């Protein structure tokens, strides 16, 4: 199959998949700054955690340097946020998943009535006594 050169030329001019468009990059850079401030970290602290130079991080945050998708993924993994939050109009919420998971056991524990828990404990004690007698 012969592919026309005109068609192939379109693909050589596209941006690499690991970078964002300029408008999207500016939006994501603003989100990066919001995230850093919500974490109460300096640019240097966040750069150290990401193992990049502070000057590089500063250029990402200001939009002077294209923010690679790999850096967005690294930040999302480290702070447990969805990478799409860098492109969402709502502020990124680090650790939201962990906060919800931590609340699940507490809610489950309080949903069992006290009388039922006492019956379960009594039953376990009687089973334990029978096992001791049988051995």
trRosetta pair geometry for C-beta under 8 A, 3 or more apart (Angstrom, degrees):
i j d omega theta_ij theta_ji phi_ij phi_ji
3 7 5.7 -106 174 74 91 127
3 8 5.9 97 123 -51 116 104
4 7 4.6 93 70 2 88 103
4 8 7.3 -162 98 -3 48 86
5 8 5.5 -56 -147 40 39 111
5 9 6.1 51 152 -34 69 102
6 9 5.7 -47 -151 22 28 119
6 10 7.7 39 150 -26 55 93
7 10 6.2 -45 -170 15 37 113
7 11 7.9 26 144 -10 61 101
8 11 5.9 -59 -165 33 46 109
8 12 6.9 42 146 -21 73 104
9 12 5.8 -55 -152 31 39 112
9 13 6.9 28 156 -14 68 108
10 13 6.4 -71 -159 37 31 104
10 14 7.2 40 149 -38 65 100
11 14 5.8 -38 -153 7 42 116
15 19 5.7 -105 167 77 115 104
15 21 6.8 -174 7 -85 161 62
16 19 5.4 68 70 16 91 101
17 69 7.6 -45 140 13 66 146
18 68 5.4 -4 155 -152 97 94
18 69 5.3 -129 -157 30 54 103
18 70 6.3 0 -159 -20 110 98
19 25 7.5 -7 176 -80 84 122
19 66 4.6 1 -148 165 118 140
19 67 7.8 129 -143 69 70 43
19 68 6.1 -53 -89 -108 68 58
19 69 7.1 -130 -75 -17 20 88
20 24 4.2 -123 175 98 115 111
20 25 4.3 155 87 -67 114 78
20 28 6.0 131 5 10 174 143
20 66 6.6 174 43 -161 75 93
20 67 6.2 1 18 63 124 87
20 69 7.1 129 -48 -62 87 85
21 24 4.5 82 54 16 84 106
21 25 6.6 -146 89 -12 37 89
22 25 5.5 -53 -143 34 26 115
22 26 6.5 28 157 -21 62 102
23 26 5.9 -52 -152 31 30 110
23 27 6.7 27 151 -15 62 105
24 27 5.7 -55 -151 37 35 111
24 28 6.1 32 153 -16 69 108
24 87 6.7 -10 -154 -114 98 108
25 28 5.8 -57 -143 41 30 108
25 29 6.1 36 155 -26 65 106
25 63 6.0 121 128 -142 94 87
25 66 5.6 -78 -121 -132 146 64
25 67 5.5 159 -146 21 86 94
26 29 5.6 -50 -146 32 29 115
26 30 6.7 32 154 -19 60 102
26 63 4.7 33 -109 -126 66 145
27 30 5.9 -56 -158 33 32 112
27 31 6.7 31 147 -18 64 105
27 86 7.8 114 117 153 86 70
27 87 6.5 67 113 -125 126 59
28 31 5.4 -53 -150 36 37 115
28 32 6.4 47 149 -27 66 100
28 67 5.3 -142 106 65 125 149
28 72 6.7 -51 -168 -93 133 127
28 86 4.4 32 -133 163 90 110
28 87 6.4 -20 -79 -73 91 71
29 32 5.4 -46 -151 28 34 117
29 33 6.8 34 150 -17 62 100
29 60 6.3 -169 -118 154 92 56
29 61 5.7 128 -169 -162 87 25
29 62 6.6 -53 177 76 136 11
29 63 4.0 -147 28 -69 170 81
29 67 5.9 -172 -74 -36 79 134
30 33 5.7 -52 -154 34 35 111
30 34 6.5 36 149 -18 66 104
30 63 7.8 5 -39 -53 72 117
31 34 5.4 -52 -148 37 36 114
31 35 6.2 39 152 -22 67 104
31 85 7.0 162 -172 130 137 72
31 86 4.6 160 92 -143 150 58
31 87 7.5 -80 -23 -50 160 29
31 88 7.9 94 -112 49 141 65
31 91 7.8 170 -137 -138 79 51
31 92 6.0 94 -179 -25 100 113
32 35 5.8 -53 -150 34 29 113
32 36 6.5 30 153 -19 63 105
32 60 6.3 -80 129 130 172 102
32 61 5.2 -131 102 -107 119 73
32 67 6.8 -159 -41 -119 145 149
32 75 7.3 -73 -123 -135 91 176
32 86 7.1 26 -56 -131 74 106
33 36 5.7 -53 -148 35 32 111
33 37 6.4 28 155 -15 65 107
33 61 5.0 104 -71 -163 89 105
34 37 5.9 -59 -148 39 29 108
34 38 6.2 28 155 -19 66 108
34 91 5.4 -128 157 -138 136 96
34 92 6.5 135 100 25 106 93
35 38 5.7 -57 -147 37 30 109
35 39 6.4 23 154 -14 64 108
35 75 7.1 78 122 168 159 131
35 79 7.1 123 -176 91 121 169
35 81 7.6 -119 -124 15 128 163
35 91 7.9 167 -73 -178 60 82
35 92 4.5 -5 -89 63 102 137
35 94 6.6 102 -157 -45 94 111
36 39 5.8 -63 -153 40 30 108
36 41 5.4 -97 -165 68 77 94
36 42 8.0 -5 173 157 116 8
36 43 6.9 23 -172 -88 156 56
36 46 5.2 -68 -120 -43 108 157
36 61 7.1 -23 0 -111 147 134
37 40 7.2 32 -178 -78 38 39
38 91 6.7 132 -60 164 146 124
38 92 7.0 -168 38 79 149 84
38 93 7.8 -100 154 -113 157 41
38 94 6.6 158 107 9 117 108
39 46 7.2 105 78 -85 142 111
39 79 7.1 -83 -83 -120 132 136
39 94 6.1 34 -79 17 99 158
41 45 4.2 -128 -168 85 99 126
41 46 4.8 113 119 -51 134 91
41 49 7.8 -37 -163 1 157 136
42 45 4.7 100 50 3 78 101
42 46 7.2 -153 88 0 42 85
43 46 6.1 -62 -150 42 30 105
43 47 6.0 33 153 -22 67 111
43 54 5.6 95 122 -159 98 91
43 57 5.3 160 -177 108 92 121
43 58 5.4 49 -180 -78 152 82
43 61 6.6 -106 -116 4 113 154
44 47 5.6 -55 -143 38 29 113
44 48 6.3 33 157 -22 64 104
44 54 4.5 -13 -102 -106 69 131
44 57 7.9 168 -86 58 28 143
45 48 5.8 -54 -152 32 29 112
45 49 6.6 26 152 -16 63 106
46 49 5.6 -54 -150 37 35 112
46 50 6.3 21 155 -8 67 111
46 57 6.2 151 94 -162 98 150
47 50 5.9 -67 -147 47 29 102
47 52 5.2 -97 -159 78 81 78
47 53 6.3 -35 -180 123 132 19
47 54 4.3 -178 45 -92 165 54
47 56 7.0 129 -137 63 118 85
47 57 3.8 -119 -86 -16 104 147
47 58 7.9 -24 -66 -28 135 72
48 51 7.4 27 -177 -76 32 37
48 54 7.8 0 -42 -68 74 89
49 78 6.8 121 148 -178 114 153
50 57 6.9 128 54 -91 134 118
50 71 7.0 44 -172 -148 138 90
50 74 6.1 97 -141 126 97 131
50 75 6.8 -18 -98 -77 125 81
50 78 7.3 -113 -90 -14 77 163
52 56 4.8 -101 162 80 111 130
52 57 5.6 132 95 -54 115 90
52 71 7.6 4 -38 -119 154 118
53 56 4.3 94 63 2 89 104
53 57 7.0 -156 94 -5 48 83
54 57 5.5 -53 -149 38 35 113
54 58 6.2 41 151 -24 67 105
55 58 5.5 -49 -146 33 32 116
55 59 6.6 33 153 -18 63 103
56 59 5.8 -55 -153 35 32 109
56 60 6.6 35 148 -21 64 102
56 65 7.0 -62 -156 59 64 162
57 60 5.6 -52 -153 33 35 114
57 61 6.3 29 153 -17 68 108
58 61 5.8 -57 -146 39 30 109
58 62 6.2 18 158 -10 66 111
59 62 6.0 -58 -137 45 29 103
59 64 4.4 -85 -152 71 81 105
59 65 3.7 50 136 2 117 115
60 63 7.9 30 172 -70 27 28
60 65 5.7 -50 -71 73 53 101
60 67 4.8 91 -154 -99 95 88
60 71 6.6 -102 -130 126 152 161
63 67 7.9 -52 -111 -27 53 105
67 71 5.9 -111 -174 68 76 127
67 72 6.4 79 145 -51 109 98
68 71 4.8 98 66 0 85 98
68 72 7.3 -148 102 -2 50 84
69 72 5.3 -50 -151 36 43 115
69 73 6.2 45 151 -20 70 103
69 83 7.9 51 -163 -172 83 141
70 73 5.7 -51 -148 37 32 112
70 74 6.3 38 151 -23 64 104
71 74 5.5 -49 -146 34 34 115
71 75 6.4 33 154 -17 65 104
72 75 5.9 -57 -149 38 29 109
72 76 6.1 30 153 -20 65 109
72 83 5.3 85 141 -147 106 104
72 86 5.4 -71 -143 -14 121 165
73 76 5.6 -54 -143 38 31 113
73 77 6.2 31 157 -19 65 106
73 83 5.8 -17 -93 -89 59 137
74 77 5.9 -55 -148 36 27 109
74 78 6.2 23 156 -17 63 111
75 78 5.8 -58 -144 39 29 109
75 79 6.1 -10 170 15 66 113
75 81 7.7 -23 128 49 82 111
76 79 6.8 -76 -136 55 20 83
76 80 7.8 63 170 -112 53 4
76 81 5.2 -103 -137 74 70 75
76 82 6.6 -12 -153 163 122 10
76 83 4.2 -61 -61 -72 162 73
76 85 7.6 147 -112 37 104 104
76 86 7.7 -86 -67 -27 110 113
77 80 7.6 17 -174 -72 24 44
79 92 7.8 56 111 151 135 126
79 94 3.9 -60 174 -132 112 111
79 95 6.7 -74 -179 -38 70 71
80 94 6.5 93 59 -167 78 64
80 95 5.3 74 65 -92 122 39
80 96 7.2 -163 119 36 100 60
80 97 5.1 -119 167 38 117 113
80 98 5.9 59 111 -19 169 103
81 85 5.1 -69 163 32 116 146
81 92 5.1 32 -163 -167 161 105
81 93 6.5 150 -113 67 111 50
81 94 5.5 -68 -47 -99 115 53
81 95 7.9 -29 -58 -9 82 36
81 96 7.0 74 -104 15 75 104
82 85 5.2 112 71 -22 80 97
83 86 6.1 -32 -179 9 58 112
84 87 5.8 -67 -166 47 56 101
84 88 6.0 67 137 -40 79 108
85 88 5.0 -51 -134 27 42 122
85 90 7.1 -66 -143 82 87 88
85 91 8.0 19 -180 139 110 27
85 92 4.3 107 137 -105 130 82
85 93 7.3 -130 -139 19 154 66
86 92 6.9 16 -72 -70 55 124
88 92 8.0 123 55 -74 109 65
90 93 7.9 -23 136 -25 110 102
93 96 4.3 56 114 -55 114 122
95 98 4.8 -51 -166 42 79 115
95 99 5.8 85 134 -29 89 96
96 99 5.7 -54 -149 33 33 113
96 100 6.6 28 156 -15 65 105
97 100 6.1 -62 -156 37 30 107
97 101 6.3 26 153 -17 67 110
98 101 5.6 -56 -143 39 33 111
98 102 6.2 36 158 -23 67 105
99 102 6.0 -54 -150 33 27 112
99 103 6.9 24 153 -17 60 108
100 103 5.9 -61 -155 34 34 111
100 104 7.1 49 149 -40 64 94
101 104 5.8 -37 -158 4 39 118
102 105 7.6 -55 -173 27 37 97
102 106 7.7 24 144 -5 63 113
103 106 5.7 -65 -158 43 48 112
103 107 6.0 43 152 -20 80 110
104 107 6.0 -63 -149 38 29 107
104 108 6.2 25 159 -18 67 110
105 108 5.6 -59 -144 40 33 111
105 109 6.1 37 158 -26 68 107
106 109 5.8 -52 -146 31 28 113
106 110 6.7 16 161 -10 61 109
107 110 6.3 -64 -149 40 28 103
107 111 6.6 34 154 -32 62 109
108 111 5.8 -58 -154 23 32 115
108 112 7.8 29 156 -21 61 97
109 112 6.9 -62 -171 21 35 104
112 116 5.7 -117 -180 80 87 122
112 117 5.6 96 130 -58 118 100
113 116 4.7 89 68 7 88 105
113 117 7.1 -156 96 -6 46 86
114 117 5.6 -57 -151 36 34 112
114 118 6.4 36 153 -21 68 104
115 118 5.7 -54 -151 34 32 112
115 119 6.6 33 151 -18 64 104
116 119 5.6 -52 -150 35 34 112
116 120 6.5 36 151 -19 66 104
117 120 5.6 -53 -149 35 33 113
117 121 6.4 34 153 -19 65 105
118 121 5.7 -53 -147 37 32 112
118 122 6.3 34 153 -19 65 106
119 122 5.6 -53 -146 37 32 112
119 123 6.2 34 154 -20 65 106
120 123 5.7 -54 -148 36 30 113
120 124 6.4 30 154 -18 64 106
121 124 5.8 -55 -148 37 30 111
121 125 6.4 32 153 -20 64 106
122 125 5.7 -56 -149 36 30 112
122 126 6.5 27 155 -17 65 105
123 126 5.9 -56 -148 37 31 108
123 127 6.4 30 154 -18 65 106
124 127 5.7 -53 -146 37 32 112
124 128 6.3 35 153 -21 65 106
125 128 5.6 -53 -148 35 31 114
125 129 6.5 33 153 -20 64 104
126 129 5.6 -50 -148 34 34 113
126 130 6.5 35 153 -19 65 104
127 130 5.8 -55 -149 36 32 111
127 131 6.4 34 153 -20 65 104
128 131 5.8 -53 -150 34 31 112
128 132 6.6 31 153 -18 64 106
129 132 5.8 -57 -151 36 32 112
129 133 6.4 31 153 -19 66 106
130 133 5.7 -54 -146 36 33 111
130 134 6.2 30 156 -18 66 108
131 134 5.9 -57 -146 39 30 110
131 135 6.4 19 158 -13 65 109
132 135 6.1 -61 -146 40 28 103
